Amino acid sequence: MSSKTTLTLLSGIERLSIESRGDLALRGIDQTGLTVTYSGTTPPQLEMTDAGATLYLAEDGEVDLPAALNVRVVPGGDLTAANLEGDLEAAEVPGDSRLQMCQTVRLGRVAGDLASSLCRTVQVDHVTGDAQIQHATEVTLGQVKDDLVIQHAAHVTVAEVGSDCRITHSGPVTVESIGGDASFHHLEELHASSVKGDVSLQHVTAASVGAANDDVAASHVQDLVLSSVGGDLACTNLSGSAQIGRVRGDLSVNSFTGDFIVSDQVRGDVVIRSRVQRGQRLHLRAWGSVALVLNGSLNLHSLSGEGQWKSLPEWDAIRQQTPNPSQEGGAEVLIAAGDRLTAASYEVNMGELTDTLDQLGAQLSSLGVTIADQVRSGVAAADFEGIGRQIKDAFTDIDWSSIKKNIRAAERARHQAERTMRQAERRRREATDVNLTMHHPAPPPRPAPPPRPAPQPATPPATDWPAVPADEGPVAGDPGANRLLILQLIQEGKITPEQGEMLLDAIAA
């Protein structure tokens, strides 16, 4: 059960103190007095002096007060405040703190979680739980024991975050220590001294991270400074300069426009892909293998240890390696690979690349036409009548199950050949006019067939089929050899499956 009472403030009061033994909720409104809603049977007590006024609440309470008052509170539980134009102060909040649309908030210790939205200035010394702040002008936090999330803040200063930290769409950000993972996206400037987990940097104008214990991913960062990376480092689309100290894992870089210098070393492997230009510097030494794919002019000075070095060479020793004379005048590239070094420098001419692709397409089209012509010639050269005479004269016993299996296989082969011819014809129509000469290797000579016993003379039955020479006919009295002959004819494509069935029907009759 709750009760409501209205209390009158003396004119000229600018500061109000509120002490509550329970939860406290404050709301700034356009009025001169106080409206208190409280629980229990003990009404609120208001004391006024020349220095200000003090309100005492025995239980949970909600207070509507003039928005311009400066308020100092001593809550017994949670603290909620909204629409306050004056200052809000609390030495300690035993529970959670929820703030909305307040001008200036100064809190000492918050034993629970902190949530702030649309507050101009937020200063908190210690947060035992999580902290989430949105749309603030000035954020100053001492220690946040758990997670911290800040969005749309003009200026952020944080001493310590015990767990994960995520700050996005903000102005200059300074964080001394982060105990978990860190995500910094869309920031004007970042300074982070140490991060024990992974680090994600995206769209940061200038980022400086002291020590990152795990992996670091940086994308669209204008100026990047990393003192040490305990895991892998992956960089994409860097502009400005990149100054890296030590990388304990692998390093991958895809596109950078300024200097990229690893002052200490990379313990793992390195892969770098980018366009380089005159005046740029790429310096790194790695214990693993190094692969460079660089587009543009460069002066490459490199040493490869092939796994035999006990220490990496100094920069002067690398500079003494003479670059390729054709590379002079470009970017300065100093590379030392403890294992193997692979480097490629190239320039892409899109016109030449297009011509090459067109020529390749024309060659493939011509090859398809040639294959189609060969298939047509092989089919047209088959002597179907002579083959039919041989089959009808020779076959007396047919294994239909075996024949049907091979017919289906031949049918599939025929469909494939038809698809090949259609594709070749389509490519021929779409191909540009290209003079191309194809030189095909001569086929190897076919081995001579083994000698066969002379066939027994027999009187051929009366038929309209043309006669077949005896040495090309089947072996009379050998059904197995005759079946092999018909299968071979079908599989070689000398007869179609339909023609084979017609001939087999004639033999069966």
Secondary structure by P-SEA (a helix, b strand, c coil): cbbbbbbbbcccccbbbbbbccbbbbbbccccbbbbbbcccccbbbbbcccbbbbbbccccccccccccbbbbbcccbbbbcccccbbbbcccccbbbbccccbbbbcccccbbbbccccbbbbcccccbbbbccccbbbbcccccbbbbccccbbbbcccccbbbbccccbbbbcccccbbbbccccbbbbcccccbbbbccccbbbbcccccbbbbccccbbbbcccccbbbbcccccbbbbcccccbbbbcccccbbbbcccccbbbbbbccccccbbbbbccccbbbbbcccccccccccccccccccccaaaaaaccccccccccbbbbbbbccbbbbbbbbbcaaaaaaaaaaaaaaaaaaaaaaaaaaaaaaaacaaaaaaaaaaacccccaaaaaaaaaaaaaaaaaaaaaaaaaaaaaaaaccccbbbbbbccccccccccccccccbbbbccccccccccccccccccaaaaaaaaaaaaaaccccaaaaaaaaaaaac
